[in-house]
Amino acid sequence: MTVGTERHIRRWLDEFVVGLDLCPFARPLLGAHGLRIAQCEETDTAALRRAFLSELDLLQRSTEEDIATTLLAFPHALRNFDDYLDFLEDAQDLVVEAGLEGLVQLASFHPDYLFAGAPSGAASHYSNRAPYPVIHLLRENMLTRVLEDFPDPQRIPERNIATLTAIGTEELARRWQALFST
């Protein structure tokens, strides 16, 4: 992994995901050994699929202590949000074909993430924005465990929207640009 890519992802995790408490379950994993950040340097779809399948396989062959969760970044591909969504749909199909539905869940992040139905300038989009196109591979049993102990997990999106809206898009954009400095 290139140092710049990993540094940007770790800063995003630290300053947005954990720093703004967008995912209340991320803090314990932030500096943990079990957080895997991988990247695919390729640009063609076949190579992206192979990289995804390789990470899916690695996650399944590993214990939760070795790899709790994986962030797979595509720093040179899937820059167009619609292309990313098409690939994400393909990745979800691969999870099902591999018989891992109910075992692995995918979360999606993209620099230009837009929620359908929300105004294009809404602050809420920052909850799923990442420095690069990223697919997060989560172990569903681990997610189930942490959700059991969390009050009102269904309110997390509402809370995130309120947090991001209170900060405002101008300040979020400033913080976003700061991720890539130094």
N, C-alpha and C positions, 0 to 999 in steps of 0.2 A: 504494500500500500504506500502510495506517495505520502510524504510527511504532511504536505499542505492539505490534502483531502482529509486525512484523519484528524488533523488539527482543527479544520473547519467543522467537521462533524462533532468532535468533542466539545468545541466551543458552543455549537448550537445546542447540544444536549445540556451543557452546563448552564448556559444563559437563557435559553428559551424553554426547553422541555422541563428541566428541573428548576431553574431560576424563577420562572413564572408559574411553577407548579402546574403545568399543563397536563402532566402525567404524574399523579401522586405515587405511582409505583416505581418510578424510574430512579429515584435518589439512591436506594441501596445498591443498584447495579452500576451506577455511574463510574465508580473507581474499581469495581469488582473484576476479578479474573473471568467470571462467567459471561461478561459482555463481549461479544465478538463483533468487531467492525471489519467487514470485508469489502473489497471493491472489485468490480469487473472493469478492466481497462478497455475492453472491446467495444465495438460499435455495431456489429451486425447481429441481427436477431438470433441466429442460431447459436452464436457464442454467448449471448445474454441468457438464453434458455439453458445452455450447459452450465453457466455459472450459477444460475438459480438452482438447478437440479443438484449441483455439487454441494451448495450450501444447505439445501434441504436434506440431502443424504448425510452430510456431516452432523447436522443438528440431531438427526435421528440415531446416528451411531454413537453419539456422545451422551454422557450423563449430564444432568442439569447442573451439577457442580462444575463440570468442565466447560460447558456452553449452555448458559441459561437462555440466552436469546441472541439473535443475530440481526445486525443491520447490514444489508447488502446495498452498497452504493454503486451508482453507474455515472461516474463523473464525466464521461465523454459520450454518453448515449442518452436517448429518451428525453432530450431537452424539450421537445414539444409535448405539452401536457396531454393532448389527445393520444399521441403515440404511447406515452407512458401508461395511460389508462388502458389502452389496448393490450399492452404487455402485461399489466397487472391482471387483467382478465385471463390472459393466457396462463400466467403463473398460478392463479387460483384453480384453473382447470388442471394444471399439472399436479397440484396438491391433491385434488380429487382422484385423478388417474392413479396417483401413487398410493391411494388408500389411506391418506393421512388427514382427510377431512375429520374434524373433531379432535385431532391431535395437534395440528399446526394451524395457526391463524395468521393471516397476513394483515399488516397495517401499512398504509401508504403515505408517502411524504414526497413532495416535489417543490422545487423553488417557485413554481407558478401555480401552486395548488389553488383551486377554486371550488367551493362547494356549490353544487347545483342549486339554483333558486336564490342564492345570496347575491347582493349587489357586488360587482367586480371589485369595488374599493373597500369592501367590508374588512374590518380588522380580524374577524373570525377566521379568515383564510390562513392567518399566521399559525394557527394551531396545528396545521398539517404541512407547513412549509419547512423545507430542509435545504441546506446548501446545494445539494445534488439530488437527483432522483434516487429515492431509497425505498426498498421494500424491507419491512421489519418482519422477521419470522419469529413468532412467539409460540411457546409451548402452551397449549390450551390448559393443561392441568395446572401449570404454574399460575396462569392468569385466573383460573377459577379459584385457586387458593387465596390469592391476594384480594379478589373481589368479595369473597365471603366475609372478610374482616373489615371491609370498607363500608362506611355508612352511605347509603344513597349513591351507588356508583353510576346510576343512570343520570344523575345530575351533573356529572363531570363536564359534558359538553356545554351545558348552560353556564356553569361556573367559568369555563374557559372563555366563552363568548363575552361574558360580563367583564372578566379580567382584561381581555385584549381590547375591548371597546373602551374601557376606562383609560387604558394607556394611550390609545388613539393610533391611527395609521401613520401619522407623521413620525411619532416617536418610535413606533415599531420599525418603520423603514430605516430610521437612523440607526437603531440597534442592529438591524439586519445587515446594513452596510459595514458596521463595526466588526461583525464576525469575520470579515475577509481582510481586515487590516492587520498589520504586523505578522 
